[in-house]
Amino acid sequence: MSIPATEHSVMCAYGEDSEQELFRHLLTDVYPKGFVSVVSDGWDFWRGREYLPALKSVILEREGRLVIRLTLACQKTSLQGRSQALAGPNA
């Protein structure tokens, strides 16, 4: 089974300060129902923890399932200074 999914370049397309806006757009306009998989931390590993609660009602009221993927693609240094263990020894 295959489901619609964002890739890292899509989640970085709106810029670092607009990831929440893009996330909302994807859930309400592009994929308003059904399964969808979204990268939630294209810029900063910790930012998803800040904006996902703000989208809670959008996520829960949506007709379908949301898969949230945590990866680091747009900015290799996004964990620098926060947790070297998560970034790995070569980050």
RONUVEX-573223 format. One record per residue: residue number from 0; residue in one letter; x, y, z of N, C-alpha, C, O, CB in turn. Coordinates in steps of 0.1 Angstrom, whole numbers, plus 2048, in hexadecimal, padded with zeros to 3 digits. Glycine has a CB too. Example, Ala and Ser with C-alpha at 12.3 -4.5 7.8 and 13.67 -1.06 7.14 Angstrom:
REM RONUVEX-573223
- 0 a 884 7C7 84E 87B 7D3 84E 884 7DF 84E 88E 7DF 855 871 7D3 85A
- 1 s 880 7EA 847 889 7F5 847 881 800 84F 886 80B 850 88D 7FA 839
This chain:
REM RONUVEX-573223
- 0 m 808 7F4 800 800 800 800 809 80C 800 813 80D 807 7F6 800 80C
- 1 s 805 816 7F8 80D 823 7F8 803 82E 7FC 7F7 82E 7F9 812 825 7E9
- 2 i 809 838 803 801 843 807 808 850 803 815 850 801 7FF 843 816
- 3 p 801 85B 801 808 868 7FE 811 86B 809 80F 869 815 7FD 873 7FC
- 4 a 81D 871 805 827 874 80F 82F 880 80A 832 882 7FE 830 869 812
- 5 t 832 889 813 83B 894 810 849 890 810 84D 886 817 839 8A0 81A
- 6 e 852 897 80A 860 895 80B 866 8A1 811 860 8AB 813 866 891 7FC
- 7 h 873 8A0 814 87A 8AB 81B 87A 8B8 813 878 8C2 819 888 8A7 81E
- 8 s 87C 8B8 806 87C 8C4 7FF 86E 8CB 7FF 86E 8D7 7FF 880 8C1 7F0
- 9 v 863 8C3 7FF 856 8C9 800 854 8D1 80D 84F 8DC 80E 84B 8BE 7FF
- 10 m 858 8CA 818 856 8D0 826 860 8DC 828 85D 8E4 831 859 8C6 830
- 11 c 86A 8DE 820 873 8E9 821 86F 8F4 817 875 8FF 817 881 8E5 81F
- 12 a 866 8F2 80E 863 8FB 803 85D 908 808 860 912 801 859 8F5 7FA
- 13 y 856 909 812 850 916 817 85A 91E 820 857 929 823 844 913 81F
- 14 g 865 918 822 86F 91F 82B 86E 91A 839 864 915 83E 86D 92E 82A
- 15 e 878 91E 840 87A 919 84E 86F 91E 858 86A 916 860 887 91D 854
- 16 d 86A 92A 855 860 92F 85F 851 92C 85B 848 930 862 861 93E 85F
- 17 s 84F 924 850 842 921 84B 83E 913 84B 835 90F 844 840 927 83E
- 18 e 846 90A 852 843 8FC 852 835 8F9 858 82E 8F0 852 84E 8F5 85A
- 19 q 831 900 862 824 8FD 868 819 901 85E 80F 8F9 85C 822 905 875
- 20 e 81B 90C 857 811 910 84D 810 906 842 805 902 83D 815 91E 847
- 21 l 81B 901 83D 81B 8F6 833 814 8EA 838 80D 8E3 831 829 8F3 82E
- 22 f 817 8E6 844 812 8DA 84A 802 8DB 84A 7FB 8D1 846 817 8D8 859
- 23 r 7FD 8E6 84F 7EF 8E9 84F 7E9 8E8 840 7DE 8E2 83E 7EB 8F7 855
- 24 h 7F0 8EE 837 7EB 8EE 829 7EA 8E0 824 7E0 8DC 81D 7F5 8F7 820
- 25 l 7F4 8D8 826 7F4 8CA 822 7E8 8C2 828 7E2 8BB 820 801 8C3 825
- 26 l 7E5 8C4 834 7DB 8BD 83B 7CD 8C2 838 7C3 8BA 838 7DD 8BD 84A
- 27 t 7CB 8CE 834 7BE 8D4 832 7BB 8D5 823 7AF 8D4 81F 7BC 8E1 839
- 28 d 7C4 8D8 81B 7C2 8DB 80D 7C6 8D0 803 7BF 8CC 7FA 7C8 8E8 809
- 29 v 7D2 8CB 806 7D8 8C1 7FC 7D3 8B3 7FF 7CF 8AC 7F6 7E7 8C2 7FD
- 30 y 7D4 8AF 80C 7D0 8A2 810 7C6 8A3 81C 7C9 89F 827 7DC 899 815
- 31 p 7B9 8A7 819 7B0 8A9 823 7AA 89C 829 7A4 89D 834 7A4 8B2 81E
- 32 k 7AC 891 822 7A7 884 828 7B0 879 823 7B8 87A 819 799 882 824
- 33 g 7AF 86E 82A 7B7 862 827 7C5 863 82E 7C7 86B 836 7BA 862 818
- 34 f 7CD 859 82B 7DA 858 831 7E4 862 82A 7E3 864 81E 7E0 84A 830
- 35 v 7ED 868 832 7F7 870 82D 803 870 837 801 86F 843 7F2 87F 82B
- 36 s 80F 870 831 81B 86F 839 823 87C 837 825 880 82C 824 863 835
- 37 v 826 883 842 82C 890 841 839 891 849 839 88C 855 823 89B 846
- 38 v 844 896 843 850 899 84B 84D 8A5 854 849 8AF 84E 85D 89B 841
- 39 s 84F 8A4 861 84B 8AF 869 856 8B8 86E 854 8C1 875 844 8A9 875
- 40 d 863 8B5 86B 86E 8BD 870 879 8BF 866 884 8BD 869 874 8B5 87C
- 41 g 874 8C4 85B 87E 8C7 850 889 8D0 854 894 8CF 84F 877 8CC 845
- 42 w 886 8DA 85D 890 8E4 861 896 8E2 86E 8A2 8E4 870 88A 8F1 860
- 43 d 88E 8DE 878 893 8DD 886 88B 8D2 88C 87F 8D1 88D 890 8EB 88D
- 44 f 893 8C8 892 88D 8BC 898 883 8C0 8A3 879 8B9 8A4 898 8B4 89E
- 45 w 886 8CB 8AA 87D 8CE 8B6 871 8D7 8B2 867 8D7 8B9 885 8D5 8C0
- 46 r 871 8DD 8A6 866 8E6 8A2 859 8DF 8A1 84F 8E4 8A4 86A 8ED 895
- 47 g 859 8D2 89C 84D 8CB 89B 846 8C9 8A8 839 8C9 8A9 850 8BD 896
- 48 r 84D 8C9 8B3 847 8C8 8C1 840 8D5 8C4 837 8D5 8CC 852 8C5 8CB
- 49 e 844 8E0 8BE 83D 8ED 8C0 831 8EF 8B8 827 8F3 8BD 847 8F8 8BE
- 50 y 831 8EB 8AB 826 8EF 8A3 81C 8E3 8A1 810 8E6 89E 82A 8F3 895
- 51 l 81F 8D7 8A4 816 8CC 8A2 80A 8CE 8AC 7FF 8CB 8A9 81C 8BF 8A4
- 52 p 80C 8D1 8B9 801 8D4 8C2 7F7 8DF 8BD 7EB 8DE 8BF 806 8D8 8D0
- 53 a 7FD 8E9 8B6 7F4 8F3 8B0 7EB 8EE 8A5 7E1 8F4 8A2 7FD 8FF 8AB
- 54 l 7EF 8E3 89F 7E8 8DD 894 7DF 8D1 899 7D9 8CA 891 7F1 8D8 889
- 55 k 7DE 8CF 8A6 7D8 8C3 8AB 7C9 8C2 8A6 7C5 8B7 8A2 7D8 8C4 8BA
- 56 s 7C2 8CD 8A7 7B4 8CC 8A2 7B3 8C9 893 7AA 8C1 88F 7AC 8D9 8A5
- 57 v 7BB 8CE 88B 7BC 8CB 87D 7BF 8BD 87B 7B8 8B6 873 7C6 8D4 876
- 58 i 7C8 8B7 882 7CC 8A9 881 7C1 8A0 885 7BE 897 87E 7D9 8A7 889
- 59 l 7BB 8A3 891 7B1 89A 896 7A3 89B 88F 79C 891 88E 7AE 89E 8A5
- 60 e 7A0 8A6 889 794 8A8 882 795 8A3 873 78B 8A2 86C 78F 8B6 882
- 61 r 7A1 8A0 86F 7A3 89C 861 79D 88E 85F 79E 886 868 7B2 89C 85E
- 62 e 798 88B 854 792 87E 850 79D 875 84B 79E 874 83F 786 880 847
- 63 g 7A4 86F 853 7AF 866 84F 7BA 865 859 7B8 869 865 7B5 86B 842
- 64 r 7C5 85F 855 7D0 85D 85E 7DC 865 85A 7DF 867 84E 7D4 84E 85F
- 65 l 7E4 86A 864 7F0 872 861 7FC 86A 866 7FC 866 872 7EF 880 867
- 66 v 806 868 85E 812 862 862 81D 86D 863 81E 875 859 817 857 859
- 67 i 823 86F 86E 82D 87A 870 83B 873 870 83E 86A 878 82B 882 87D
- 68 r 843 878 867 851 873 866 85A 87D 86B 85A 889 868 854 86F 857
- 69 l 864 879 873 86E 882 879 87B 87F 872 881 874 873 86F 880 888
- 70 t 880 888 86B 88D 887 864 894 895 864 88E 89F 867 88C 881 856
- 71 l 8A0 895 860 8A7 8A2 85F 8AD 8A2 851 8B6 89B 84D 8B2 8A3 86A
- 72 a 8A8 8AB 849 8AD 8AC 83B 8B2 8BA 837 8BC 8BB 830 8A3 8A7 832
- 73 c 8AA 8C4 83A 8AD 8D1 835 8B9 8D8 83B 8C0 8DF 835 8A1 8DA 837
- 74 q 8BB 8D4 848 8C6 8DB 84F 8CD 8D1 858 8C8 8CD 862 8C0 8E7 857
- 75 k 8D8 8CD 854 8E0 8C3 85B 8E3 8C7 869 8E5 8BE 872 8EC 8BF 854
- 76 t 8E4 8D3 86C 8E8 8D8 879 8DD 8DB 882 8DF 8E1 88D 8F1 8E5 878
- 77 s 8D1 8D7 87F 8C5 8DB 887 8C5 8D5 895 8BE 8DA 89D 8B9 8D7 880
- 78 l 8CD 8CB 897 8CE 8C5 8A5 8DA 8CA 8AC 8DC 8C8 8B8 8CE 8B6 8A4
- 79 q 8E3 8D2 8A5 8EF 8D6 8AC 8EC 8DE 8B8 8E4 8E7 8B9 8F7 8DF 8A2
- 80 g 8F3 8DA 8C3 8F1 8E0 8D0 8E5 8DC 8D8 8E4 8DF 8E3 8F0 8EF 8CD
- 81 r 8DD 8D3 8D2 8D1 8CE 8D9 8D3 8C0 8DD 8D0 8BC 8E9 8C5 8D0 8D1
- 82 s 8D7 8B7 8D4 8D9 8AA 8D8 8E3 8A3 8CE 8DE 89E 8C3 8CC 8A2 8D9
- 83 q 8EF 8A2 8D1 8F9 89C 8C7 8F6 88D 8C6 8F9 888 8BB 907 89E 8CC
- 84 a 8F0 887 8D0 8ED 879 8CF 8E2 876 8C4 8E3 86C 8BD 8E7 874 8DC
- 85 l 8D8 87F 8C2 8CF 87D 8B8 8D5 880 8AA 8D1 87A 8A0 8C3 887 8BA
- 86 a 8DE 88A 8A9 8E3 88D 89C 8EE 883 898 8F0 882 88C 8EA 89B 89D
- 87 g 8F4 87C 8A1 8FE 872 89D 90C 879 89E 90D 885 89F 8FC 86D 88F
- 88 p 916 870 89E 924 875 8A0 929 87D 894 932 885 896 92D 86A 8A2
- 89 n 924 87C 888 929 883 87C 920 88E 878 923 894 86D 92A 879 871
- 90 a 917 892 880 90E 89D 87C 915 8AB 87D 90E 8B5 87A 901 89E 885
